[in-house]
Amino acid sequence: QAVVSVLDQKGNAVFTTNGDPALGRHGLVWDGTNNFTGQKYTSGVYKIAVTALDSQGKTLESKTYTNGKVTAVESGKDGAEANLKLGNISLKLSEVKTVRETPPPPPASQNAAAQ
């Protein structure tokens, strides 16, 4: 069993759903709607929490990762580590697992054919 929650900056759950219990990487798409109250949230900083249990009900270790567009790079001061900015979120370079170029959109003719 796995439960995935989106938490606001105060640690309150604003969205909860059942997650895929299979081992491996899984995605989550959240449209910003609180599934408890129906309130629509604005952009901001949210955390993702995963609670996974084995068949005996024991907690399993889980890790969460997020994707974002790098908007700036800040050099470290006085030999400190550089930071990547993703909007108003700052990450130490050592926290980054992968950097990929965003693939370009398909040509307009392919977009029309796909619709």
URUR-V528774 format. One record per run of one state. SS is the DSSP state (helix for helix, strand for strand, loop for the rest). FROM is the first residue (numbers start at 1). TO is the last residue. If there is no record, write none. Layout:
# URUR-V528774
SS FROM TO
SS FROM TO
This chain:
# URUR-V528774
loop 1 1
strand 2 7
loop 8 12
strand 13 18
loop 19 32
strand 33 33
loop 34 39
strand 40 40
loop 41 46
strand 47 53
loop 54 58
strand 59 60
loop 61 71
strand 72 74
loop 75 76
helix 77 79
loop 80 82
strand 83 86
loop 87 88
strand 89 92
helix 93 95
loop 96 107
helix 108 114
loop 115 115
